[in-house]
């Protein structure tokens, strides 16, 4: 499959590279690094994502590259990075599948299979900590001589942020991530700048917002009868209208999520966000919860230890929260497979 993907890329002259809606660290780093490798082969590359990324990453000076409206030009090839279905780029595809379906498409992703488009070459590895690391491993074997300081910095930024500075990977995944990090640092990736800008530079307003979210935090205990286990769950929430009051974005709001993950003696962290007429929920496990199985009960995406889901809102946030928590409790009591066991 990889040889076919490489051949399609090298035969194409005009390529559109896509990141998903509400673009995160991993998708942005993947499209920027991958796209720059294509540009160094004298290909015409356009970068598309339905939403502007968080200003947390403005230090990378990427904004002149990204386009937020798709032009439906006659591209030779479309490349989807860090997602595998049209529903992740709805602003571009809904009502326009007749453009996308016949086009040659490539997907490189580290998520589990979903409703994937036709006429597509797919390479996935769910064991990879990020799509950025996956793209790096593939392309270093293809075009090692094209790597430079700029490309290394793109990949290192999102390798480190997707693992929150290498805190969330473990076992062989951790070994793999550190090997890639060492390679990128040898290429002079800007590690100090990344650490300073992403991990050490929080605005006063974002810290105030984190204080609000942590003040709202509550603990919930859920019995799992079949396993004679009581799960400790912590959760908090916000309405996106509150972001405007504090002049921050969703990525800055997630600072609270990282703090919640560090609290001892908890099995699951639930972070609830009211976004327009939807409730988006981030799930993080501490021990043996499979977040992907839990999120898969809804409209979802993600991995074993970190997933998200999206559900329709009833417009009353308090009721949305209680209804969701009730449903989570119901599923844990009925779906024993949500609790991982040693084989």
C-alpha positions as CSV (number, residue, x, y, z in Angstrom):
1,X,0.0,0.0,0.0
2,X,2.8,2.5,0.9
3,X,4.4,2.0,-2.5
4,X,1.1,2.7,-4.3
5,X,0.7,5.8,-2.1
6,X,4.2,7.0,-2.9
7,X,3.6,6.5,-6.6
8,X,0.4,8.4,-6.6
9,X,2.0,11.3,-4.8
10,X,5.1,11.4,-7.1
11,X,2.8,11.3,-10.2
12,X,0.7,14.2,-9.0
13,X,1.6,17.9,-9.7
14,X,-1.3,19.7,-8.0
15,X,-2.2,18.4,-4.5
16,X,-4.7,19.5,-1.9
17,X,-3.9,18.6,1.7
18,X,-6.7,18.6,4.2
19,X,-6.8,18.9,8.0
20,X,-10.1,18.2,9.8
21,X,-12.6,20.7,11.4
22,X,-11.7,22.2,14.8
23,X,-8.1,21.4,13.7
24,X,-5.9,20.1,16.5
25,X,-2.1,20.1,17.1
26,X,-1.5,16.8,15.3
27,X,-3.5,17.5,12.1
28,X,-2.0,20.9,11.7
29,X,1.6,19.7,12.1
30,X,1.0,16.8,9.8
31,X,-0.4,19.0,6.9
32,X,2.3,21.6,7.3
33,X,5.2,19.2,7.4
34,X,3.9,16.9,4.7
35,X,2.9,19.8,2.5
36,X,6.4,21.4,2.8
37,X,8.0,18.1,1.7
38,X,5.8,18.2,-1.4
39,X,6.6,21.8,-2.1
40,X,10.3,20.9,-2.0
41,X,9.6,18.5,-4.9
42,X,8.3,21.4,-6.9
43,X,4.6,20.4,-6.6
44,X,1.8,22.9,-6.2
45,X,0.3,22.4,-2.8
46,X,-2.8,23.9,-1.3
47,X,-3.6,23.6,2.4
48,X,-7.2,23.4,3.6
49,X,-8.9,23.2,7.0
50,X,-12.5,24.3,7.8
51,X,-11.4,26.3,10.8
52,X,-8.6,28.7,11.8
53,X,-6.2,26.9,14.3
54,X,-5.7,28.2,17.8
55,X,-3.5,31.3,18.1
56,X,-1.4,29.3,20.5
57,X,0.6,28.2,17.4
58,X,0.9,31.5,15.7
59,X,4.6,31.4,16.5
60,X,5.0,29.0,13.6
61,X,3.9,31.7,11.1
62,X,1.7,29.3,9.1
63,X,-1.3,31.5,8.5
64,X,-0.4,32.6,5.0
65,X,-0.4,28.9,3.9
66,X,-3.8,27.9,5.2
67,X,-7.1,28.3,3.3
68,X,-10.5,28.1,5.1
69,X,-12.7,27.8,2.0
70,X,-12.2,25.1,-0.5
71,X,-11.9,26.1,-4.2
72,X,-12.9,22.8,-5.9
73,X,-10.1,23.3,-8.3
74,X,-9.0,20.4,-10.6
75,X,-6.4,18.9,-8.2
76,X,-4.6,15.7,-9.3
77,X,-4.7,14.3,-5.8
78,X,-6.4,15.0,-2.4
79,X,-4.7,14.0,0.8
80,X,-6.5,13.6,4.1
81,X,-4.3,13.6,7.2
82,X,-5.4,12.7,10.7
83,X,-9.0,11.8,9.7
84,X,-10.7,9.3,7.5
85,X,-14.2,10.4,6.7
86,X,-16.0,13.3,5.0
87,X,-17.9,14.2,8.2
88,X,-14.6,15.7,9.6
89,X,-14.6,18.3,6.8
90,X,-18.3,19.0,6.4
91,X,-17.9,22.6,5.2
92,X,-16.1,21.3,2.1
93,X,-18.0,18.0,1.3
94,X,-21.6,18.2,2.3
95,X,-23.5,18.8,-0.9
96,X,-20.2,18.4,-2.9
97,X,-19.6,14.6,-2.8
98,X,-19.8,14.6,-6.6
99,X,-16.5,16.5,-6.6
100,X,-14.8,14.4,-4.0
101,X,-15.9,10.9,-4.8
102,X,-14.3,10.5,-8.2
103,X,-11.0,12.2,-7.1
104,X,-7.9,10.2,-6.3
105,X,-7.6,10.4,-2.5
106,X,-5.0,9.3,0.1
107,X,-5.6,8.9,3.8
108,X,-2.8,8.7,6.4
109,X,-4.2,8.3,9.9
110,X,-3.8,6.8,13.3
111,X,-7.5,6.4,14.2
112,X,-9.6,3.3,13.9
113,X,-11.5,2.8,10.6
114,X,-14.8,4.7,10.2
115,X,-17.0,5.6,7.2
116,X,-14.2,6.0,4.7
117,X,-14.6,7.5,1.2
118,X,-14.4,5.5,-2.0
119,X,-11.5,5.7,-4.5
120,X,-9.0,6.1,-1.7
121,X,-5.7,4.6,-0.8
122,X,-5.4,4.3,3.0
123,X,-2.5,3.8,5.4
124,X,-3.3,3.7,9.1
125,X,-1.5,2.7,12.3
126,X,-3.6,3.0,15.4
127,X,-0.6,2.1,17.5
128,X,1.1,5.4,16.5
129,X,0.9,8.1,19.1
130,X,0.1,10.8,16.4
131,X,-0.4,11.2,12.7
132,X,2.6,13.5,12.7
133,X,4.9,10.7,13.9
134,X,3.3,8.3,11.4
135,X,3.8,10.8,8.5
136,X,7.4,11.3,9.6
137,X,8.2,7.5,9.7
138,X,6.8,7.1,6.2
139,X,8.4,10.1,4.5
140,X,11.8,9.8,6.1
141,X,12.1,6.5,4.1
142,X,10.9,8.2,0.9
143,X,12.5,11.7,0.9
144,X,15.0,11.8,3.8
145,X,17.2,14.3,1.9
146,X,14.4,16.8,1.8
147,X,14.0,17.2,5.6
148,X,15.2,20.5,7.1
149,X,14.9,22.6,10.2
150,X,11.4,23.9,9.3
151,X,9.9,20.5,8.6
152,X,11.5,19.0,11.7
153,X,9.9,21.8,13.8
154,X,6.4,21.2,12.4
155,X,6.6,17.5,13.2
156,X,8.3,18.0,16.6
157,X,5.7,20.5,17.7
158,X,2.8,18.1,17.2
159,X,4.7,15.0,18.4
160,X,5.3,16.8,21.7
161,X,1.9,18.4,22.0
162,X,-0.1,15.3,21.2
163,X,1.7,13.5,23.9
164,X,1.6,16.7,26.1
165,X,5.4,16.8,26.2
166,X,5.7,12.9,26.2
167,X,3.6,12.4,29.3
168,X,0.8,10.2,27.8
169,X,2.7,7.6,25.8
170,X,3.9,4.4,27.3
171,X,5.7,1.1,26.5
172,X,6.8,0.6,22.9
173,X,4.8,3.6,21.9
174,X,7.0,5.7,24.2
175,X,10.2,4.2,22.8
176,X,8.9,4.9,19.2
177,X,8.1,8.5,20.1
178,X,11.4,9.3,21.7
179,X,13.3,7.8,18.7
180,X,11.4,10.1,16.4
181,X,12.0,13.1,18.7
182,X,15.7,12.4,18.7
183,X,15.8,12.3,14.9
184,X,13.9,15.6,14.7
185,X,16.2,17.3,17.2
186,X,19.2,16.2,15.2
187,X,17.6,18.1,12.3
188,X,17.5,21.2,14.6
189,X,13.8,21.2,15.5
190,X,13.1,24.3,17.6
191,X,12.5,22.4,20.9
192,X,13.1,25.4,23.2
193,X,10.8,27.7,21.3
194,X,8.1,25.0,21.3
195,X,8.3,24.4,25.0
196,X,8.3,28.2,25.7
197,X,5.4,29.0,23.5
198,X,3.1,26.0,24.1
199,X,3.9,24.8,27.6
200,X,5.3,27.8,29.5
201,X,3.3,30.7,28.0
202,X,-0.2,30.9,29.2
203,X,-2.2,34.1,29.1
204,X,-3.6,35.6,32.3
205,X,-7.1,35.2,30.9
206,X,-6.6,31.5,30.0
207,X,-5.4,30.8,33.6
208,X,-8.5,32.7,34.9
209,X,-10.7,30.5,32.7
210,X,-8.9,27.4,34.0
211,X,-9.7,28.5,37.5
212,X,-13.4,28.7,36.5
213,X,-13.4,25.3,35.0
214,X,-11.6,23.7,38.0
215,X,-14.0,25.4,40.4
216,X,-16.9,23.7,38.6
217,X,-15.2,20.3,38.7
218,X,-17.1,17.5,40.4
219,X,-16.6,13.8,41.2
220,X,-18.9,11.0,40.4
221,X,-18.7,7.3,41.4
222,X,-20.1,4.7,39.1
223,X,-20.6,1.0,40.1
224,X,-19.7,-1.7,37.6
225,X,-21.5,-4.7,39.0
226,X,-20.0,-7.4,36.8
227,X,-16.5,-6.5,37.8
228,X,-17.3,-5.5,41.4
229,X,-15.6,-2.2,40.6
230,X,-16.4,1.4,41.5
231,X,-15.2,3.9,39.0
232,X,-14.0,7.3,40.1
233,X,-15.0,9.9,37.5
234,X,-14.3,13.7,37.5
235,X,-15.9,16.1,35.2
236,X,-16.3,19.8,34.4
237,X,-17.8,21.9,31.6
238,X,-18.1,25.2,29.9
239,X,-20.2,27.0,27.2
240,X,-18.3,28.3,24.2
241,X,-19.9,31.7,24.8
242,X,-17.8,32.0,27.9
243,X,-14.7,31.8,25.7
244,X,-15.6,35.2,24.2
245,X,-15.9,36.7,27.6
246,X,-12.3,35.6,28.5
247,X,-11.0,36.2,24.9
248,X,-9.5,32.7,24.6
249,X,-10.1,29.7,22.3
250,X,-10.8,26.0,22.8
251,X,-7.2,25.0,22.9
252,X,-6.5,27.4,25.7
253,X,-9.7,26.1,27.5
254,X,-8.2,22.6,27.3
255,X,-5.4,23.7,29.8
256,X,-7.9,22.7,32.5
257,X,-8.3,19.2,31.0
258,X,-4.6,18.6,31.4
259,X,-4.7,19.6,35.1
260,X,-7.7,17.3,35.6
261,X,-5.8,14.4,34.1
262,X,-3.1,14.8,36.8
263,X,-5.5,14.3,39.7
264,X,-4.8,11.1,41.6
265,X,-7.2,8.2,42.2
266,X,-9.4,8.8,39.2
267,X,-10.3,6.4,36.4
268,X,-11.9,8.7,33.9
269,X,-11.9,12.5,33.1
270,X,-14.9,14.0,31.3
271,X,-14.7,17.5,29.9
272,X,-18.0,18.8,28.5
273,X,-18.2,21.7,26.1
274,X,-21.3,23.4,24.7
275,X,-20.6,24.3,21.1
276,X,-23.5,25.9,19.2
277,X,-26.3,23.2,19.2
278,X,-24.0,20.4,20.1
279,X,-22.3,19.0,23.2
280,X,-18.7,17.9,22.6
281,X,-17.1,15.7,25.2
282,X,-13.4,14.9,25.7
283,X,-12.6,11.7,27.5
284,X,-9.3,10.8,29.1
285,X,-8.6,7.6,31.0
286,X,-6.3,7.2,33.9
287,X,-6.1,3.4,34.2
288,X,-8.1,0.7,32.4
289,X,-11.0,2.5,30.7
290,X,-11.1,2.1,26.9
291,X,-12.3,5.6,25.9
292,X,-12.7,4.6,22.3
293,X,-15.3,2.0,23.1
294,X,-17.2,4.4,25.3
295,X,-17.1,7.2,22.7
296,X,-18.1,4.7,20.0
297,X,-21.5,4.6,21.5
298,X,-22.0,8.2,20.2
299,X,-20.7,10.3,17.3
300,X,-17.1,10.0,18.0
301,X,-13.4,9.9,17.2
302,X,-10.2,9.0,19.1
303,X,-8.2,6.3,20.7
304,X,-8.0,3.9,23.7
305,X,-6.7,6.5,26.1
306,X,-8.1,9.7,24.6
307,X,-11.3,10.2,22.7
308,X,-14.0,12.7,22.0
309,X,-17.7,12.5,21.1
310,X,-20.4,14.8,19.9
311,X,-24.1,14.7,20.7
312,X,-27.1,17.0,20.0
313,X,-27.8,19.6,22.7
314,X,-31.3,20.2,24.2
315,X,-30.2,23.8,24.6
316,X,-30.1,23.6,28.4
317,X,-26.5,22.9,29.4
318,X,-27.3,21.6,32.9
319,X,-29.8,19.1,31.5
320,X,-27.3,18.1,28.8
321,X,-24.7,17.4,31.4
322,X,-27.0,15.3,33.6
323,X,-28.5,13.4,30.7
324,X,-25.0,12.5,29.4
325,X,-23.7,11.5,32.9
326,X,-26.8,9.3,33.3
327,X,-26.2,7.6,30.0
328,X,-22.5,7.1,30.8
329,X,-23.5,5.4,34.0
330,X,-26.0,3.2,32.3
331,X,-23.5,2.0,29.7
332,X,-20.9,1.2,32.3
333,X,-23.4,-0.9,34.2
334,X,-24.5,-2.7,31.0
335,X,-21.4,-2.8,28.8
336,X,-18.7,-4.7,30.7
337,X,-16.4,-4.5,27.7
338,X,-15.8,-0.8,28.4
339,X,-13.5,-2.0,31.2
340,X,-10.2,-3.4,29.9
341,X,-8.9,-6.6,31.3
342,X,-5.6,-8.3,31.1
343,X,-5.4,-11.1,28.5
